[in-house]
Amino acid sequence: MSPPSRARRRIAEILGRRAEEEVATLLRSRGYDILATRLKTGAGEIDIVAADARCLVFVEVKARHSLSEAAYALSPRQQARLIQAASVALAQHQAWARPEMRFDAALVANGGIQFIEDAIRIN
């Protein structure tokens, strides 16, 4: 499979940003504050960091043509990267600490969002 063209990568980036905005809107409607989007750390990027009074939430957003494609895109390697990135983010933003923390996934496809709380667990 050849690498995607610049145009295809740009379209994917636009769709990804739109999906992240939709997920952030959903989180706000559920009472969360958005602390950061597209947070770059030395270990990788975190799509959304959100929090309420009790819980800090790291959200990985996957936008694809179908929900199954989006779920498949959340590989074990990517899950490990997200956990590492969250560790770096917490070290850099200690004020974000909450009594609880979790890793969620937001699968975006066909105009819908499937939100999975606690999608990634630290062993």
C-alpha positions as CSV (number, residue, x, y, z in Angstrom):
1,M,0.0,0.0,0.0
2,S,1.5,3.3,-1.0
3,P,1.6,6.3,1.4
4,P,-1.4,8.6,1.3
5,S,-1.1,11.6,-0.9
6,R,-0.8,15.1,0.7
7,A,-4.4,15.8,-0.2
8,R,-5.7,12.6,1.4
9,R,-3.7,13.3,4.6
10,R,-5.1,16.9,4.7
11,I,-8.6,15.6,4.4
12,A,-8.0,13.0,7.1
13,E,-6.6,15.8,9.3
14,I,-9.6,18.0,8.8
15,L,-12.0,15.1,9.5
16,G,-10.0,14.3,12.6
17,R,-10.1,17.8,13.9
18,R,-13.9,18.0,13.3
19,A,-14.4,14.7,15.1
20,E,-12.4,16.0,18.1
21,E,-14.5,19.2,18.2
22,E,-17.7,17.1,18.2
23,V,-16.4,15.0,21.0
24,A,-15.3,18.0,23.0
25,T,-18.8,19.5,22.6
26,L,-20.3,16.2,23.8
27,L,-18.0,16.2,26.9
28,R,-19.0,19.8,27.7
29,S,-22.6,18.8,27.5
30,R,-21.9,16.1,30.1
31,G,-20.4,18.6,32.5
32,Y,-16.7,18.3,31.7
33,D,-14.3,21.1,31.3
34,I,-11.9,20.8,28.4
35,L,-8.4,21.3,29.7
36,A,-6.5,20.7,26.5
37,T,-6.9,19.5,22.9
38,R,-4.2,18.0,20.7
39,L,-1.8,18.2,23.7
40,K,1.7,17.4,22.5
41,T,4.0,15.6,25.0
42,G,7.4,14.0,24.6
43,A,5.6,10.6,24.5
44,G,2.9,11.6,21.9
45,E,-0.2,13.6,21.4
46,I,-3.4,13.4,23.5
47,D,-6.5,14.3,21.6
48,I,-8.6,15.6,24.5
49,V,-7.9,16.1,28.2
50,A,-11.1,16.8,30.1
51,A,-12.1,17.0,33.8
52,D,-14.9,17.4,36.2
53,A,-14.5,17.9,40.0
54,R,-13.6,14.3,40.6
55,C,-12.2,12.8,37.4
56,L,-9.5,13.6,34.9
57,V,-10.2,12.0,31.5
58,F,-7.8,11.4,28.7
59,V,-9.7,10.8,25.4
60,E,-8.5,9.2,22.2
61,V,-10.7,10.1,19.3
62,K,-10.8,7.8,16.2
63,A,-12.7,9.0,13.2
64,R,-13.2,6.4,10.4
65,H,-15.8,5.4,7.8
66,S,-17.3,2.8,10.2
67,L,-17.3,2.3,14.0
68,S,-15.5,-1.1,13.5
69,E,-12.7,0.6,11.6
70,A,-12.5,3.3,14.3
71,A,-12.3,0.6,17.1
72,Y,-9.7,-1.3,15.2
73,A,-7.5,1.8,14.9
74,L,-7.1,1.9,18.6
75,S,-4.2,-0.5,18.7
76,P,-2.4,-1.8,21.8
77,R,0.7,0.2,20.8
78,Q,-1.4,3.3,20.6
79,Q,-3.0,2.6,23.9
80,A,0.4,2.3,25.5
81,R,1.5,5.6,23.9
82,L,-1.6,7.3,25.3
83,I,-0.8,6.1,28.8
84,Q,2.8,7.3,28.5
85,A,1.7,10.6,27.2
86,A,-0.8,11.0,30.1
87,S,2.0,10.3,32.6
88,V,4.1,13.1,31.0
89,A,1.1,15.5,30.9
90,L,0.4,14.9,34.6
91,A,4.0,15.6,35.5
92,Q,3.8,18.9,33.5
93,H,0.3,19.9,34.7
94,Q,0.1,18.9,38.4
95,A,-3.0,21.1,38.9
96,W,-5.0,18.7,36.7
97,A,-4.7,15.9,39.3
98,R,-8.1,14.6,40.5
99,P,-9.1,11.7,42.8
100,E,-10.0,9.6,39.8
101,M,-8.5,9.2,36.3
102,R,-9.6,7.2,33.3
103,F,-8.8,6.7,29.6
104,D,-11.8,6.9,27.2
105,A,-12.2,6.3,23.5
106,A,-14.5,8.2,21.2
107,L,-15.3,6.4,18.0
108,V,-16.7,8.7,15.3
109,A,-18.3,7.4,12.2
110,N,-21.3,8.2,9.9
111,G,-22.2,11.3,11.9
112,G,-22.4,9.5,15.2
113,I,-20.2,9.1,18.3
114,Q,-19.8,6.0,20.3
115,F,-18.2,7.0,23.6
116,I,-16.5,4.3,25.6
117,E,-15.6,5.2,29.2
118,D,-12.7,3.3,30.7
119,A,-11.8,1.9,27.3
120,I,-8.1,1.6,28.2
121,R,-7.0,0.2,31.5
122,I,-3.7,0.4,33.2
123,N,-2.6,-3.0,34.4
